[in-house]
Amino acid sequence: NLLRQCLSKVKAGKLGAKVLPAQMVSLILSDVIDNPLQFIASGPTIAQSLDIKLLQTIIEKYSPKLKEPLPSPVSAALESAIQIGSVSCPFVDNCIQNVLIGSNTMAIEAASAAAKYCGYDVIVLSQTVQGEAKEVGR
C-alpha cells in the first residue's frame, strides 16, 4: 500500500489536495475492520505522513529482484516522497469533512435488527472476522 500511495495521484490525501482551497465532504463506505480512514481505499481524502524507513526498506529489498530497473517516473516519485517525508498535503484535513456512512459493523447491526424484527433469534459471533471467506466460513 505504501508504494501505491506514493505513486498514485489520488491516494493518501492527494485527491483532497486537488480541491484545495475549496471545502469537500467525503462520504465513506468501509469494508475495513475498525474503519481506520487512512486505509479505506488508501485514504484519498486523508492527509498521511510517510514511513520513510519502511519505504526505503521495501525499495532496497525488492529492487535487486527486479528483472529491469524501475522506470524513471516511478523512481522520481519515490525519491520525491522520501525527500518530502509525506505523500500528501498536510492542509487537506482542514478543508475536508470525512463522514463514515457505512461499515461492516453498521451492516451487521442492521441485518441483526431486521432478523430480530422478523422473529429470528440472532447471535452475532464476531464483527472482526477477516480472511478468505472459503477459509473462515468453515
N, C-alpha and C positions, 0 to 999 in steps of 0.2 A: 504494500500500500504506500509506503514511504516514497518509493521510486515513482510510482504512478502519480502521487500528489505533486512531486517535483516537476514532472513532465507535462502534466495536464494544464490546460488553460482555464479550467473551471474548478477543479478540486481544491481542497484546503483553503477555502475562503476566497479564491480568485474570482469566482462568479460574483460574489458580493462586492469585491473591489471594483468590478467593472461598472457598477451602478453608482459609485460614489460621485458626488456628494448626496445623491438622491436617497430617500428613505425606501426601505424594502421590507416586506413581510414575507417570510419564507414558511410555507405550510408543509410540515414534515410528516411523512408516514415511515415508521420504523419497523424493521424486522430484526433489529439487533437487540440482544438481551441487555436490559438495564438502560437502553436508549442513550448512550453517550453520543451527543450530536456530532462530534468531530469524526465519528466512524460511520455514521449513516450516510451512504452514498459518498464517502470520503469528504464530508463536510464542505460542500461548495459555498456555503454562506457563513462558515465559522473560521475566524482567524486562527491560525495554528503556527506554533513555533516548530522548529526543526531540530531533531535529534542528530546533530552533525556527526557525532561519533558513530552512531548506528549507520547512517548513510555511508560514511567512509568505509566502515567495516564491510558493508554489503558490496560496495564497489570493489574493494580490494579482494574480497573472497571470490566474486563471480567474474570479474573482468578477465583474469587469466584463462578461464574456462571457455570463453567465447571463441568461436572459430574466426571471427573478424572483430576488429576494434569497434567500439561504439561509434555510431555516426556522429559527426561533429556537432550538429544541433543538440543531440542528446547530451554529449559531454559538456557542452557550453551551458545547458540548462542546469545540469547537476552541479557544475562548478559555481555557477551564479547562486544557487540555493545554498551551497556550503559557505560562500563568502558573505552572503546576507544573513544567514542563520535563521531564515524564515522562508516559508513558501507562500505567504500571503501578506496582505496589508493589515497592520495591526488596528487600523481605524475602522475596519469592517464592523466590528461589534457595536460601535457607537451608532451606526446607521441602519442596522438590520435587526428586526424583531423575528426571532426564530420561534415558531409555535408548533409543538408536537401535537398533531391532530389524530394520530392513530398509532397503535403499537400492538405487539403480541399480547401484552397484559390487558389492554383495553378490549381486544378481540376475545380473549378468554373470558373476561368478566361479562361481556355482552352475550356470548354464547351460553355461559353458565346461567345467566339471568333468564334468557329465553327458554332454556331447557327446564328450569325450575317453574317458570310460568306455565309451561305445558304439562306440568305434573311429574317431571322426572326428578329422581334423586341425583344430585350432582356431586362428584368428588373431583376436585382439581388436584392431580397428583404433583404437578410441578409447573411453574411458569418459566423455568430456566433450562429446559431440555434443549440440548444442541447436538448437532451432528447430522449424519446422513439418516434420512427417515427410515430407509430399509434396515438400518442397523439399530437405531434407538427404539424402533417400534416393536422389536422382538420381545 
